[in-house]
Each structure stands twice: as structure tokens, then as C-alpha cells.
């Protein structure tokens, strides 16, 4: 934490001559090879100025906070404030460590669950017992089973800690009395759990460009931690333009904002709505002036036809497996992996939505 007297990219400098690129690359390599993460900042973009007039002014971000991924794991809500530059040519930087807000965790299918045979046995058993219902009904039963299984099984991180202790206990025994078969079993289980841990962090990193099977848990963990920090909201603007930093007030500001914009009494008359209305009118005029007075029957039939099995399957398999799930917590990877089991129900449910024009809760 402090003045590194170097910038990491050209975007961190304004004014003056360009920075020597090899120096920036050297600084970037130092951060990368040291396994450090830039905490980022809130406030003004630059931390140093030469305090010259507008024409000769130079601004740079020379001060920053670099931490290890393990530190970020302990303080995931930490952030840095760039305070005003007043007497010095540098701005003070203030590191704030916030307590993680209390929040309920939304249910979602974890990729590492799918790698456990006991999990698959349980949910498939529930699925078969719920036969006869529509997809959303069967999924409701399966989701309850998944929640129960997850609450009765350790997360990969906790299981690795438990297995490491068990392995250590066995290896503390003298080789002449050591249970070698138990040691081998524990080591095999540890290796499998490492795969589960890798899947856990890969899912949270949302990395799409690495091949399936690549094991780099530390990399995925760092990316996931950065994503979580990037998505963290630490401040919200009040109606008078001032900033709120308390979690309770931030929630209230968001809640009131969305209540207001979705209020039935809210006026929809304004520049944005007038612009959209004008655009729609232009389209209708263009259609009216064209030679095509109506959609051909053949085209209309195709547009209004129910999607078939292969169209629905193709749409699902075109999805990225690890994108955020919907409110029901079901991921594309789960549906793709077990299409041979759930596919027919998915197709029937999609067709039902098209027929009734209603999405079940």
C-alpha cells in the first residue's frame, strides 16, 4: 500500500508525454508474478498531480493497494477511497475493510455436485418418484432434495481440510503399523475433492476461454474474488446527490428507486418515451408504404408454430453452461448434462408456455 511511482496502463495517466511502455509492462509483470491483486479504488481516478495549470497539468495513478488473494478471501468487501489532493501533490488513500453484509444465499445447482455419484443417485430418485407432473413441479421436488443433500455434505474446501487432517493422522503412524490401504483411499479421495474444488471456483470465475478439465484453482479463485468485488455495491446516491455508505440505507435507496419506476401511477410521458413512440411510428409508416401489405401465409405459419424438440434442444445447448441461472437455480450445465433424463419434460414445458402464454412460478 502506497506510492509505487509507476502506472500499470496508459489509462492511468493524463497529460504530458506518453509513459515508456516497457516500464508499464515490467510493473504489470511484477504484480502478476508476485501473485498480487489490485484492490481498485473509489473516487478520483488519479492520485498524483504536478499541480500545474490546465495546459501543463499531468495526472497519474501512482498510489495503490496490492494484496494477496488469501487476504481478499478474509476481507472480500475491502475497498480503497482516493481522498482529495489538498496540500501535497499526492492524494491520501484510505483502505476500508467492511464487514460482509448479511444476506440469504440464492439456491443454484453447483457444478461439483454433478461430479458426486451420491448426489446424482438422490436427485434422480426424486425425479422418478415425481413422474407424471410438469417440469416445474418435478423440479420443485428435485430442488428440495438437492438442498437437503448440500446441507448434509461438506463443501470442497471444508472436505479438503478434513481429509488433510485424516491423512496427517495416518502418516504420523510408524510405517510398520500404518494402514496403507486407508492412506491410499484418503489420498484418492483428496484428489477427487480437489477436482470438486476446482469446479467450485471455476463456476464462480465465469471463465469461458479455458478448456474443460484445466485445473488452476488458484487462478479461478482469484478471478472469482475479483468478480465478487467488482459486483459489490459500497455506495448509492441519495435523491439530493449525496452518497450513502451504510448497507441498510443502500438497500432502501434501491428498493425505493425500483418501487418508483414500476409504480402504476408513474408518468410514462417524457423524451425517452416520445423518441421510442416516434421510432415505432416510422416503422409502421415504412411498412404501410412497402409493397408487402401482409406477412405471407407460409411465413406466418412458421413464425407462430410451436418450437419442436430439436429447436428447443439446440437453443439450450447453445447456452454457455456456467452463466447465471434463473430464479429456480437450475443451470444450463445441469440441463445439458442430464438432457437424456430431463429433456422430454423441458420440451413439454416450453411448448406449454407457448400454448398458454404463461410462465409457471
N, C-alpha and C positions, 0 to 999 in steps of 0.2 A: 504494500500500500504506500503510494507516494509518487514522487516525480521520477519518471523513467527517462525523461529527456529524449523521447523518441515517439513517433507516431506509428501506428500499425497499418494505416492505409492513407491514401491521398485525401479521402473524405474527412480526415481528422485535422485538416489544415485549410485555412482560408487566408489568402493574400500572400504577398511575397513570391519568391521563386519556388519552383517545384522541389519537393523533397527528393533526395538521392534514393532511387528505388532499391538498390541493394541493401541500404541501411534498414528500410522498412521490412524487407524480406528476412533479414537477419533477426530483427525483433520478433517477427511472426514465428520464425523457427525456434527462437528461444522460448516463447510461450508454449508452442506445441510440444517440443521435446522435453520441457520441464513438466508437462502434464498439468498445466495450469488453465484456468478458465477466467475470462474477464467478467466480472460481476455486472458490468454495464453501469448505467447512471440514469438519473432523472435531473432535469434542469437544463441550464445552458450547455451547448454542445462542446464548448472549448474551455480549457482550464488555465490557459496562459495567453497573455497578450503583451505586445511590445508597447502598448499604451501610446501609440502614435495617432495622428489624425486619420481621417477616413481613407485618404489615398494611400498612405504608407502603413496602415494598420495590418498587423499579422495576428492571427488567432490559431492556436493549436491545442489539441488534447494531449497533454504530456503527462498528466496525473491520472492514475487509475488504481483499481484494486484487483489483484490477481489472487485466486485461491485454488485449492485442490478440489477435485470432485468430492472427496470424502468430507471436506469442510462444508460444501454446498449441501451434502446429504444431511448434515447436522443442522444447518441453518438455511433451509430452502427458500425462505421468504426474505433473505437479506437483500438490501439494495443500497445504492450509493446516491447521495444528494450532492450536486455541484452547487455550492453556495456562492453568493455574489462576490465578484472581484472588487475590492474597495481600495485598500492601501497597498497591497502587494501587487505584483504582476501575475501571480497565481491565484486561483480561487481555492478556498478551503474545500476539501472533500470529506463528507461525513458518511461513515458507514453505519447503517441502521440494521439491527437484527430484530425482526418482528417474529412474534410467536405465531405459528401456523394457525389459521382460523379454524374453528370447529365447524365441520361440515359433514353431512352424510355422504357416503360414497355410493355413487350410482352403480347398479349392477351391470356387469358386462362379462361376456364369456372370455376367459383368459386362454391364450394360445397354449400355455403349458399344461392346462387341464387336459387338452386333447391328446397329450402325449402320455397320459396315465391310463392304463388299462382299467383300473378300478372305477375311474370316473366314467369312462365310456360304457362300462357294464351297467352302472347305475342309471344314467340318463336314458339309455336305450331301453332298459327295462321299464322305466316310467313311460316312455314314449309308446311302447307296445301296449301297456295297460290302458292308455288313454285313447286307444284306437276307436274310430267312429266319429270323433269330433273334428272340427275345422282346425286349421293350423294354429290360430291364435289361442284356441282352447287347449290343444295338446302342448303348445309351447309354454303356456302358463303353468301346467303341471311339471314340465321338464325344468323350468326355471327354478321352481321351489326345490326340486331335487338337487339342482346344481348348487343352490345357496347352502343347503344342508351339507353337501359333500365338501364345499370350500371351508365351511366353519369347522369341520372335523379333521381337516388336513392342514399341515403347516405350509406356509409359503416357502418357495425355494430357498430364500435367504435364511430363514429360521431352520429349515431342514438341513442345510449345509452346515450350520453351526452345530446342530445336534450330532450329525454324523461325524464331524471333525473331532468332537469330544469323545465319541464312542471309539473311533479309530485310534485316538491317542491312548485311551484306556487299554485297548488290546495290545498296542505296540509298547506299552510300558512293562508288559509282562516279559519274563525271560523267554527267549526263543524255544527253550526246551519244553515249556509248559503252555506256550501261546496257542490259541485256537486259530490256526492259519486259515481254515475254511471260513470262519467268521470274518477274519480280516479281509479276505478276498471278496466276500459278499458285500461288506461295508464299502470297500473301495469301488466296487462295481456300482453300488447304489449312489455313491458320491458322484461318480462320473455322470450317471443319468440325471442326477439332480442339478449338476452344472449345466447340462443341456436345457433343463427346465428354466433355470435362472437366466440363461442366455435368451431364451424365448420370451421370458417375462420382460426383460429390458428392451429387447428388440421391438416388441409390440408398442412400448411406450415411446420409443425413439422415432417411430414412423418413417424410418429409413427405408426407401423403396429400391435404391440402386445397388444394394449388395445382393449377392446370390444367396438363395436359401441354403442354410447349412453352415454359412460362415459363422465362426464363433469368435466374437470380440465383445464380451460382456462389458468390459470397462468402457469401450467406445460407445456402445449403446446406452450405457448408464449415464455417461457424460452428456450425450445428445438429449436423452430424456429429461435430465435435470435442467438443462438449458431451456428445453421446450416448456417445462413447467414454470420456470422463472419468467420466460418471455410472456406466457399467458397470464401471469399473476397481475392482478389489478391492485395497486397500492394506494391510488388516489382517484378521486372523482370530483368533477366540477359542480359546485352548487349553482343555483339559479343566478346568484349575484356575481358569479365569476370567480369566487374564491375556491380554494381546494380543501376537500375533506380527506383525512387520512385514517380515520377510525373505521374498522371493519363494519360496525353496526350502522354507521351513517352512510357508508358507501353502498351497502345493501339497500338502505332506504331510498337513496338517490336513484338507483337503478330501478327499483320497484315502482316508484312514483313516475319515473320517466315513461316506462312502458305502459303503466296504467293510463297515463295521459294520452299517449299516441294511439292506443287501442280503445279509447273511450268512445262510446256510441254518439256522444254529443260533440265530439271534436270536429271542427270545420275542415272539410276537405277542399276548400277553395283556397287556392294560392298559386304562385308562379309555377311550382313543380307540377301541380295537377293540371293547370291550364296548358302547359307545354305538352304533357302526355296526351291530353284531350285533343290538342291540335294535331299531334302526330297521328292519332287514330283516325281523325277526320281526313287527313291527307291520304291515308291508306285506302279508306272507303271510296274517296273520290277517284283514286287511281284505278281501283277495281271496277268502279262504275263506268269509267271511260275505256276500259280494256274491252277487247272483242269477246273475252270469256265471261259470259253472263252468269254461269253457274259451274260448280265443280262437276266434271264428268261422272257418270254413274259408276264406272269401274273404279275411279279414284276414290269416290265417296265410300264405296263398299270396302276398299282396303283400309281407309282411314278409320272407319267405325267398327271394323271386325275385331273380335276378341283376339288378344295375342295367343299364339299357340305355344305348345310345350317348348319347342326349340328356341323361339324368340325369348321366352322368359328365362330359359337356362342361359342363353348367350348373354343377356343383359346382366345376369347375376355374375357370371364368370368373367365379364369384362370389368367388374369392380375390383379395386385394389383390396386385397384380403384384410389389411390392417387399418383401414380408415375407421373413423369413429362410428360406433354402432348407433342404431336408433334408440328410442326411449325404452324398448324392450330388452336392450342389452345384447341382442343377437348380432354376431359379427358375420361379415361376408365369408371370412375364412371358415367359420363353423359350417355354414350352409354349403360351401364349396366342398369341404372335406367329407361331409356326410350327405351329399346330394342323393346318393343311392338309397338313403333311408328316408329323407325328408322331402325329396324333390317333388313327388306327386302331390303332397299336401301344399307345398309352396305354389305350384301351378294352379291348383284348385282355388287357393285363397286369392291369388292375383286375379283370376277370372271372376271370382265372386265380387271383388271390389269394382271391376269394370261394369259388371251387370247391375249391382245395387247402387253404385256411385257413393259408397260409404266405406270408410276405413274403420275397422273394428278397433276398440280401445285396447 
